[in-house]
Every structure is written in structure tokens, then in C-alpha cells.
Amino acid sequence: MLEHPNVLSTRPTVRWERDRQAIVYVIETDLAVSPEDPGYDQTALDNIAEAALARLPGCRNRACIRFERVSLA
């Protein structure tokens, strides 16, 4: 798992693109993931994405990362 204070879990999933599989790494976080959400922090998400890209073999761009916000309430 990716070590970061705002990363709650990570998991791979599969997406189909033009009859081929693409692996997408889902990163669950407690951060707001949409610019419309209060408290959205693009810099924090960029930092997580950069750390993920450095650790994921074969993942060269953000298209292979999907953020999902998880509420801890």
C-alpha cells in the first residue's frame, strides 16, 4: 500500500479500452477529490499521484490512477 497520511487504501481494478485491458489503481483518500468540493487541495492530490506513479510499475501517467473519497464519519 502507498504510505501517505491521507491514503486509506489502494487496490487495482481493470478498465477496458479498445478491446484491451488497462489496470487502474484506485486510491481511497479522506481528501476532497473534486474541485467543486469544499477543502479541495490539488497540491495534496498531486503529491499522492506522484508518489503512486513512482511506485507503480508500468504506470507512466495519471490515467492509471483514480481517486475515490472515503468518508470516515
C-alpha positions as CSV (number, residue, x, y, z in Angstrom):
1,M,0.0,0.0,0.0
2,L,1.1,3.6,-0.6
3,E,2.3,5.2,2.6
4,H,0.7,8.7,2.9
5,P,-1.3,10.3,5.8
6,N,-4.3,10.8,3.5
7,V,-4.3,7.4,1.7
8,L,-6.6,5.0,3.4
9,S,-6.2,2.1,0.9
10,T,-5.2,1.2,-2.6
11,R,-6.4,-1.5,-5.0
12,P,-6.1,-2.4,-8.6
13,T,-9.1,-2.6,-10.9
14,V,-9.5,-3.3,-14.6
15,R,-10.8,-1.0,-17.3
16,W,-11.4,-2.0,-20.9
17,E,-10.1,0.3,-23.6
18,R,-10.5,-0.7,-27.3
19,D,-10.7,-4.4,-26.6
20,R,-7.7,-4.4,-24.3
21,Q,-7.3,-4.3,-20.5
22,A,-5.9,-1.4,-18.7
23,I,-5.0,-1.6,-15.0
24,V,-6.2,1.3,-12.9
25,Y,-5.0,1.8,-9.4
26,V,-7.8,3.1,-7.1
27,I,-6.6,5.3,-4.3
28,E,-9.0,5.8,-1.4
29,T,-8.4,9.0,0.4
30,D,-10.1,11.2,3.0
31,L,-9.3,14.3,0.9
32,A,-11.8,16.1,-1.3
33,V,-11.2,14.8,-4.9
34,S,-13.3,17.3,-6.9
35,P,-12.5,21.0,-7.4
36,E,-16.2,21.7,-6.5
37,D,-15.8,20.2,-3.0
38,P,-15.0,22.4,0.0
39,G,-11.5,21.8,1.2
40,Y,-10.2,20.6,-2.2
41,D,-6.4,20.6,-2.2
42,Q,-4.9,20.0,-5.7
43,T,-1.3,20.1,-4.3
44,A,-2.1,17.2,-1.8
45,L,-3.6,15.1,-4.6
46,D,-0.7,15.9,-6.9
47,N,1.7,14.7,-4.2
48,I,-0.2,11.4,-3.7
49,A,-0.3,10.9,-7.5
50,E,3.4,11.5,-7.9
51,A,4.2,9.0,-5.1
52,A,1.9,6.4,-6.6
53,L,3.4,6.8,-10.1
54,A,6.9,6.3,-8.6
55,R,5.8,3.0,-7.1
56,L,3.6,1.5,-9.8
57,P,5.5,-0.4,-12.5
58,G,4.1,0.3,-15.9
59,C,2.1,3.3,-14.8
60,R,3.5,6.4,-16.6
61,N,0.6,8.8,-16.4
62,R,-2.3,9.7,-14.2
63,A,-4.7,7.9,-16.5
64,C,-3.9,4.8,-14.5
65,I,-4.8,6.4,-11.1
66,R,-8.4,7.0,-9.9
67,F,-9.0,8.8,-6.6
68,E,-12.1,8.0,-4.5
69,R,-13.1,9.9,-1.4
70,V,-14.0,7.8,1.6
71,S,-15.9,9.4,4.4
72,L,-14.7,8.5,7.9
73,A,-17.9,9.7,9.6
